[in-house]
Amino acid sequence: MNATRVLFVCMGNICRSPTAEGVFRQLAREAGLEEVVCIDSAGTHDYHVGKAPDERAQAAALRRGFDLSLLRARQVEERDFLEFDHILAMDRENLANLQRICPPGHRHKIRLFLSYSSRFSEREVPDPYYGGRQGFDHVLDLVEDASRGLLESLAKAEA
């Protein structure tokens, strides 16, 4: 059986998408799905390629037991549209950027990550970069909820 491949995408790949990658990776591991789900993150821009996630994102995640320290930022590449089954944007701006650069025949893979959220009415993960600690905590609230919804969706698809 082929693994389901999931890519989380924000603008610079140092706050929201690595948070989603780290949270989803751990939840998939806890659900016993780490062998059947491949997980990565990337940014639509090249601002931070090769850098670790923002220290505030790492600290917020670590307070909840999620370790982001080994992740490194990268930019979305054309091959990502071919290789990944689910390409999940953190907000509408990055969704539009992904749709613009997506090769024909692969747009069906792209959607907003929070479409998997059940507890929140928000559909965009706000960028916490210019805010305080509470912004990073709110991102984690949204990401944890949507990650659980995504896991449920993938489990149903496998059944």
N, C-alpha and C positions, 0 to 999 in steps of 0.2 A: 504494500500500500504506500502511495506517495504521501509525503507530509504536506499539510496545508501551510502555505507560506503567507505571513502577515507582515506588512510594512506600515509603520506609523510615521506620519510626516507632519512637520511644522516648518517654520521658516528657516531657522538656523541650526536646528538639531542639537540644542544645548539645554532646553528647558522642558517643553511639553512632550515632544516625541520620544526623547530618551526616558522620560518618566513613564510614559505609556509602555515602552519596550520593557523596562525593568519590572514594572508592576505586572504586566501581562505574562512575562516570562515566569515569574515566581508563582502566579496563580495557576498557570498551565502546569508547572511542575507539581504543585500541591494537588492538582486534579488528576495527576498521573498521565498528562497529555504531552509532556515535553518531548517524547519520541515521535509524536505525530504532528507537531506544530513547530515550524521554523519562524523565528521572530527577529525583526531588525527594525531600525529607524533611520531616517534621513531627513535632510532639509531641502527646501526648494531653492535656497540660496547658499552660496559658498562662503559665507562670512566666518565660520568657525571650524572649517574642515580640520580634522585631526585633534581637536580639543576635547577635553573631558566635559561632561555636563556642568552647567553652572553650579557653583558651590552651594548656593541657596537651595537649588533643586535637589542636590545630593543630600543636604542636611535634612530637608523636609522628608524626603523619601526614607532616609535612614531612621528617622524618628518613628516611622511606621514599619520598619523592618525590611525595607527594600534597598538593596545595594546597587548604585548606579556607577560606582567608581571605575569599573573596567570599560565602560562604554566610551566611544569616540565618535565625534561628529563626522558626517559625510554628506555629500550632496546627492540628490536623486539622480540616477543615470537612466538612460533609455532602456538598458537591459532589465531594470527593476520592473518595468511594465510587462515584460515578457515572463519574468521569473516568479513574480508574486501573484497570489490568488486574490488577496485583499489589500488594497492600498488605502489607508485610512487617514484622512486629513483632519487636522485639529480645528480648522476654521474655514470659512467660505473663501477667504483670499487664497489660501494654499490649495483648496479644492479647485478653484479656477486656474491657478498656476499649473496644477497637475493635469487638468483636462486639456489645457492649451498645449502642453508638451507631450501628451500621451500619443503613442503611435495608433493608427487606426485599428479597430478591433479589440481594444483593451480598455476602453472607457468604462465598461460595465464593472470593472474591478475597483473603481474609485468611488468612495463615499465619505461622508462625515463620520468620524469615530463615534461621536455622541449619539448617532442614530441607534446605537446599541444600549444607550442609557435608559434605565427604567425609573430611577428615583428623581431625576432632574428634568426640568422642561427646557433647559438650555440646549442648544444644538452646536455651540462653538465652545471650545476650550479656550478661555481667555489667556493672552500672553502675560505671564507674571513678571517678565523681565524688568520692567521699570517700576514695579510695586514692592510691597513689603512681604514679610513672612506669610501673612494671611492669604496672599495671592497664590503662593506655592502650595499651601495647605488646601485651598479650594480646588486647585488643579488636581491634586491627589484625590480629593473626594469624587470629582467627576471621572477621573481616569479609573479609579477602582470600580466604580459602578458600571461604567461602559465596558471595562475588561470582563467583568462577571457576565454581562449580557452577551458579549462576543463569545466567551467560552460556552455559554448555553447554546448559542446559535451554531457553533462549530460542532458541539456534541450531538445536537439534533441532526445535523447534516451527515455525521458519521454513522448514526443509528439506522 
